[in-house]
Amino acid sequence: QVQLVESGGGLVQAGGSLRLSCSASGSIFSANAMGWYRQAPGKQRELVARITSGGSTNYADSVKGRVTISRDNAKNTVYLQMNSLKPEDTAVYYCKLEQYGLGYWGQGTQVTVSS
């Protein structure tokens, strides 16, 4: 069993910043990938950023240059630093852990960016 707990969402004005955190617990193996996805109302869930246990990252084009994903392997925690936020970044943000072909999701945290 794997549990993921996200935190750090909230309401922010356009141009502001937020830092999301996701802590994983349970049966966590060293070789895994963690990522952030988001889902806006009426839209499909989409990848925001992903990082492997070795530190390789990839980002959605829409957030490149504004978002940084990082992780603390000792704490099984992944972070998402979001800067220069735009109203179109408004969504529920979900943390995902992938290991050995399985994916585990957190409950999501709401990010709302006002114009």
LINHU-V462742 format. One record per residue. N is the residue number from 1. PHI is phi in whole degrees, -180 to 180 (none if undefined). NEAR is the number of other ideal C-beta (glycine too) atoms within 8 Angstrom. D_FIRST is the distance of its C-alpha to the first C-alpha in whole Angstrom. Layout:
BEGIN
[[N;PHI;NEAR;D_FIRST] [N;PHI;NEAR;D_FIRST]]
END
This chain:
BEGIN
[[1;none;4;0] [2;-127;11;4] [3;-121;8;7] [4;-124;14;10] [5;-125;9;13] [6;-97;15;17] [7;-155;8;20] [8;106;10;24] [9;-72;10;25] [10;162;8;28] [11;-104;5;32] [12;-143;11;34] [13;-79;6;37] [14;-55;9;38] [15;93;5;38] [16;-83;8;36] [17;-132;9;33] [18;-144;11;29] [19;-124;9;26] [20;-97;16;23] [21;-128;11;20] [22;-142;16;16] [23;-107;9;14] [24;-105;15;10] [25;-142;8;8] [26;105;7;6] [27;-84;5;6] [28;-102;11;9] [29;-101;7;11] [30;-67;6;15] [31;-91;6;16] [32;-154;11;15] [33;-128;10;16] [34;-127;13;16] [35;-154;14;18] [36;-118;16;20] [37;-125;12;21] [38;-141;13;23] [39;-139;11;24] [40;-92;9;28] [41;-56;3;29] [42;77;3;30] [43;-122;8;29] [44;-78;4;26] [45;-68;7;23] [46;-134;9;24] [47;-70;9;23] [48;-102;14;25] [49;-161;15;24] [50;-144;11;21] [51;-140;13;21] [52;-88;9;20] [53;-65;9;19] [54;-87;4;23] [55;99;7;24] [56;-72;6;25] [57;-126;9;25] [58;-145;6;26] [59;-131;10;28] [60;-68;9;29] [61;-58;5;33] [62;-68;5;33] [63;-118;12;31] [64;-58;8;33] [65;88;4;35] [66;-116;8;33] [67;-127;13;30] [68;-131;6;28] [69;-103;16;24] [70;-148;8;23] [71;-149;11;21] [72;-117;9;20] [73;-64;7;18] [74;-65;4;19] [75;-102;6;17] [76;52;9;14] [77;-126;10;16] [78;-120;15;18] [79;-122;12;21] [80;-134;16;24] [81;-92;10;27] [82;-118;13;29] [83;-119;7;33] [84;48;6;36] [85;-66;14;34] [86;-120;7;36] [87;-55;8;35] [88;-73;7;34] [89;-82;11;31] [90;-62;8;30] [91;-178;10;27] [92;-89;10;23] [93;-103;16;21] [94;-117;14;18] [95;-93;16;16] [96;-135;13;14] [97;-116;13;12] [98;-120;11;13] [99;-154;11;12] [100;50;5;13] [101;78;4;14] [102;-112;6;11] [103;-123;6;11] [104;-127;11;9] [105;-115;9;12] [106;-84;12;13] [107;-84;8;15] [108;96;10;18] [109;-137;12;21] [110;-81;9;25] [111;-120;17;27] [112;-124;8;31] [113;-114;15;34] [114;-92;8;37] [115;-91;4;40]]
END
